[in-house]
Amino acid sequence: MKANQKLKLIAFLLFINFSFGQNYIGHTIDNFSGIHGVTYNPSNVVDSNFRTDINLFSASFFGGSDYFGININDILSSDGGFDFEEDAERLTSDSNNFFLNVDAMGPSFMFNLTPKSSIGIITRARAFFNINDINGELYETIADDFDSEDDFSFDSQNLTGNIHAWAEVGLAYGRILMDKPNHLLKGGVTLKYLQGAGAAFISSPGLQGQYTASTEILTTQGTLNYGTSQDFDNDDIDFSNLTAGFGLDIGFTYQWHPNRESDTIRSYKDPYKLKIGISVTDIGSINYKDATITSYDLNNTVDTSTYDDDVEDFLDNNYNNTESNKATKINLPTALHVIIDYRLSNKWFLSAQADLSMIKEDNQLANTIINNVTLSPRLETKWFSFYAPVSFRQYGDFAFGGGFRFGPLTVGSGSVFSNLLSDSSKTTDLYVGLKIPIYRK
């Protein structure tokens, strides 16, 4: 796929294609989230409100950029005529960022082994995309095929980018570690067998330059490294030729039950007043053999009038480069999650959670989540829950959303209301799921 077409496709996916949902913002906190809560913290697999919980299919999408500002109402009222290049607000800077996270969960289930232990099986297909610290004017000019009337200079420090797709099968095990009348501690771990579909990555430790519009001359200084795993094509990701790897999630949950009179009373029958959870997810990596890495020397002055809508050809024709093949390890988007959940009354809760990346943004061989803090009130019953999460997200975005669980169906978004109300939304997400819940009596 041509590079500027990739840029347009990325923008399209980030802001229009709401057919997928990030990882179930608001829903994973629900005590009836079942197997979805296990992906957030493996200790949730034990001492749950289910005899068993069977996921049929669910999907989650989370994406955005601090380069675009989108007014969703303009899209809805455009009758399909909205043009991102013409109508979206562009928020250019020396260090713009793009991110995308798609997570589709296939047949998965959890069930109890004993009163103090449980297991789960989780199948997922996932894809992450990040571009970090790219100069916004340079990105804009390339996306517009160097059809710019303005001169500009750029200085991108530690430009990195990565797209990675993989499938995984996880075995989760959880156990109650401490069970006292007023205090409960449980732990869990998910061991994951990974099947990598491939990756592409770029990096530039320092990219500087100037563009002169009147003469269509681009002067650059620096280097650029571009690599792909063997036969990887992000226009047609192939899950038939996979590379094995291993991953790990680990988590713990503490619950305070001030009114529980005896440890013989099952904790799910005597609701907690306070719950605190901590987990680390996506520890691990996939090692790809024979990755192709091309290093470009960008110290040159070139005529952009010859640009023919293909960035890779443009680089090959204008800059000296060397190519090598070597094994490359792509790390998973390791993240730390902390949650505090307080029961206000029998059915009303207020939670606070933080999701923090444990991967540095300048790591070209790893994807990252964006950091965010979320406050979420919710109404929770056996057959129905409603969530209203409010999030403060990296790159200065505020998100307000809503979602519900009605028996087997879950639908929600952590940003639907802010997307509708804001004149310049930078992130969006959506999730949907269908399952077979079998509750405890």
N, C-alpha and C positions, 0 to 999 in steps of 0.2 A: 504494500500500500504506500502511496506517495506520502511524504512526511507532512506536508501541509494538510493533506486530506486526513491524516491521523489527528492533527490538531483540531480540525473541525469536528471529527467524529468524537473526540474526547469531550469537547464542549457540548456537543449534542447529548451525549450520554449523561454528563454531569447535571444538566438542567432540564431535559425534556423527557427522557425515557424513564418514567416512573413505574416500569413493569417489575422492578426488583426493589427490595428494601434493604442502614448499618444495623448494627447488630441489635435489632429489636429494642430500641430505646424505650424505657418505661416497662416493657413486658418482662424482661429478664429478672426484674426485682419482685414481680408477683410471686406469691407463695404457691400459686397454681400454674406457674410457667412451665413446670415439668422439665422435659429434656432440654428446652431452650435455656433454662437457668443453669444447667450443667455446663453449657459451653462458656458461660460467664464465670462460674465458680464451681469446680467439680464436687465440692462438698455438698452442693445442693442435691446431689443424687440420693443421699441418705436422709431418712426421717422426713420424707416429703408427705404431701397430702394425697398421694396416689398409691394405689396398689400397683398399677403400671400406667405408663404414659407412652403412647405410640404416635410418633410424628409421621404423617403421610407425605407431606411436602410443605416446605416453607422457604421463603426467599427474603433477603434483606439487601437493600441498596443504600449506600451512603456516599455522597460525593460533593465536590465543590471546589472553589478557587477564590483567592483574594484578588484575582485579576478581573473577574467578571462581577458586575452587580446586576441582578435580574429583578425586574418587576413582573411577578407571575400574572398579575391582572392584565398586563399588556399582551402576554402570550395567549391568555384565555380569550381576550377580546379581538385577537388578530385574525381569527378564522383560518389559522394555518399560515398566515402571511408574515409571521414574526421572523426576522432575519437577525441572527446573533451578531453578525459582523456589522450591521448597520444600526440595530435597535438596542443592543445591550450596552449598558454603561461599562466602560473600560477603566479600571483602576490600576494604571501602570505604576510600577516601582522598580527599583534595582533588584528586588528579590521577591518576585511573585511566585506563588505556589499553586499546584493543582493536585487533587487527590481523589481517589475513587476506590471503593471497597464493595465488592459484590459477594454475597454468601448465600448459596443455595443448599438447604439441608434436605437430604433424601430420606428414605425409610430409616427410622431411628426409634429406639425404645429404651425404657428403664424399668426395673422392677426390684422388689425387695428379696434379698437372700435370707436374712434373719431379721429379728427386731432391731438389730444394731448395725446392719450392713446392707448395702445395695449395689447394683451394678447397672451400667447402661452401655449401649452400643450406638455410636453416632456416625453417620455418613454425611459428608459435605463435599461440595465443589466450590472453590473460592478463587477470587482474582483480586489483586491489589495493583493500583497504579499510583505513583507519586512523581511529580517533578518539583524540586525544591530550588529556590534561589535563582530563578531565571529572570533576566532583565525583561520587564514587561514591554518596553518599546521595541526591543529586538524580536520578541515573540510576535508582537503585533505586525511588525514589518514583514517577517517571514510568512505569517498567515495570510497577509495581504499581497503575497508574491512580489514584495519589494515595490509595491505601488504606493509610495508614501511621498508626500509633498514637504515633509519636515526633516530637517537635519537633527541628528541626536547623537549623543555619546552614551556608551554603556560600560558597566563594570560589574560583572557577575562573579562573585567570590563563592567558591565551593558549589558550583552548579552540579546537581545530581538528578538522576531520574531512573526509574525502575518500574517495569511491569512484570508481574509474576502470576502464573495460574497453576493451581494444583488441586488434587482431590485428596481426601483423607478419610480414614476409618479409625475411629477412636474407641477404646475400651476404658470406660470410667468405673472407678471403684471408690465408694465412700464408706466411712465407718464413724460411729459415735465414739469419740475419744474420752469424754468425761460426761457423766450423766448424774447430776445431783439435783435435788428438788428445785432449786432456784437457778441453777447454772447448767448450760449444755454447751459442749464443744464438739464439733465434728470436723473431720478432714476428708479430703478427697484428692484423687489424682486421675488424670486421663492420659493414657499412653496412646500415641497416634502414629499410625503407619501412613506415610505420605507418598503420593504419586505425583511427581512434578510434570506438568505439561510443557514447561519451558519458561524462559525469561529473556528480557532484553534490558540493557542498562547503559547509561551514559554518565560521564563525569568530566568536569573541567575544574581544576584547582584555581584557575584564574583566567577569565575571559574578558578582555577589554577591547574597545574599538570605537570607531566613529563611522557614521553613515552620512554621506552628502547627497541629498535628494536631487539637486539640479544636475549632477553628473552621474548619478546612480553608482557611486563608488563606495565600496565597503572596505574599510581598513581594520584589520583585527590583529590582536596579539594574544598568544596563549596556546594551550593545547586542548584537545578534546579526545576522549576515549569512548568508543562505542562498541558494545559487545552483545552477542546473542548466544543462547544455548543452541546446540546443534539442531538445524532444521526448524527453528522456531519462527512462526509466522503469526504475529498478533492480529492479522486480518482473518485468520482461520485457525484458531487454537485447536490443536489435535490432541484428544485425550486417549488416543490409541497407542501412542508411542511414549511411554511414561518412564520417569526416573525415580527410583525409590529413595526415601529418606525417613527420618523419625522425628517426632515432636512430643511435647509434654506440656500439660496444664497441671497446676497444683493450687489448692485453695483450702482455706479454713474459715469456719463460721462459729461465732459465739452468740448464744441467745440467753437473755435474762428473763426468767419466768418468776416474777415476784409472788404470784398467788398459787403456784404449784406446791401441793402439800406433800407429795411423795414421788420418788423416782419410778414407782410402779405405774404411775399415770403417764401414758404416752404423751410426749411433749406436743404433738400436733393437736391433741385434744384439750390442751391447756395453753392458750395462745401466749406467745412471748410479748413482753412490753418493749424490748429493745433487741435488735439484731445488728451485729457488726461482722462484716465479711471482708476478707482480703484474699486476693488470688493473683497469680502470674500466669498468663496464657501465652501460647505460641512460642515456647522455648524449643529451639531446634532449627534444622536447616535441610536443604536438599543440595546434593553435590552433582553438578552437571559436567560430564566429561566432554572434552573437545569443543568447548565454547570458543567462538571466533571473536577476537578482540582486534579492532582497528584503531590505531592511534594517529590522529591528525595533528600536524604542525600548522597552527593557524596564523603564523606570522607572515602576513601577505596583504596586498592590496588588490582587490578584484573588481571586475565590472559586473554588476548585478543585472544589467540589461539582458544578459544571456541566460538568466535564470529560467528554467523550463518546468517549474512546478514539481521538482524532485530534489529534496535537500541532499539525499545521499549522492546523487549524480553530481550535484553542485560541489559538494565537498571533494569528491574524487577527482573532479576536473580542475580544481583550483588550489588544492593544498596537498603537499607531500604527506604520505601516510605509510605506515607499516602495519602488517597483519600478522597475528600469531594465534595459535590454538593452544588452549590449556584448560585444565579442570577448574571450574569455578563454583564456589559454594554460595548459594543464595539463602540468607537467613530469613526466618519467619518474622512477622511483625510483633515481636515480643512486647507485651504490655502489662502494666500493673493496674489492678482494679481494686478500689476500696469503696465499701458501701456501709452506710449507717441507716437503719430502717427503724422508725419509731411508730408504735401503735398509738394513735390518738384516741381511738375508741374501738368498739368491737369490729367495725367494718372499715374504719378510716385510718390511713397510714400517711406518713410523710417520710420520704427518703432523701438522702443526699449521697451522691456517688461521684467519684473521680476516676477517670480513665486516662492513664498517662503512658506515653510511649517510653520504652526502655532502649530504643534504638536511636542513635544520633542521626540527625537529618542528613549529614554529609556522608553517610555510608551508602555508596552506590550499589552495594550488594545486599541490600535489605530494604523491605518496605516498612512504613511506619503508619500507625494510626495518628489522628490529630488529637491533641490533648483537649479534654473538655471536663467541665464540672456541671452536674445536673441535679436540680432539685425537683422532686416529683411527688405531688400529692396523688393519692389513689383511693378509690372505692374498691374493696375486694370482698367477693363472696364466692361460694363454691362454684356457681355456674356463670358468674358474670364479674368482670372487673373493668374499671375505667381508669385511664392514666392521663395526666396532664403535665408532662415533663417540661421544665424550663432549663435550657442549657446555655452555658457560656463557653464558647468554642475558640480554639486557637485561631489566630489571624483576625481576632476582633469581632467575630460574628455572635449574635444573640439569636437563639432559636426557642420557639414556643410551639409545642405540638400536642397531640392527643392520640389516644388509641383505646381499643377495647378488646376484651376476650369474652366471647359468648359461646360457652360450651366448647365445641371443637374448632371454632373459627376465631382467629386473631387477626386484626388489622390495625395498623397504626403508623404514625410518623412523628418523629421528634421535632419537626419543623413546619408542619402543615399550616399552622395559624400565622406564624411569623412570615412564612413565604407569601401568604395571601395579603398580609397587612403591610409588609415592608416594601419600600420603593427600590431597595438594593440588596436583595438576598444573596449571600455568598455560599450557602450550603443548603442541601436538601437531602431528605432520606425518606424511605418508605419500607414497610415490611408487611407481609401477609403470610398466614400459616393455617394449615388444616391438619387436625390430629384426632386421635381417639383417646380421650381421657377416661380412665377407670379409677374412680375415687375410692378412698378408704371409707368405711362405714363409720 
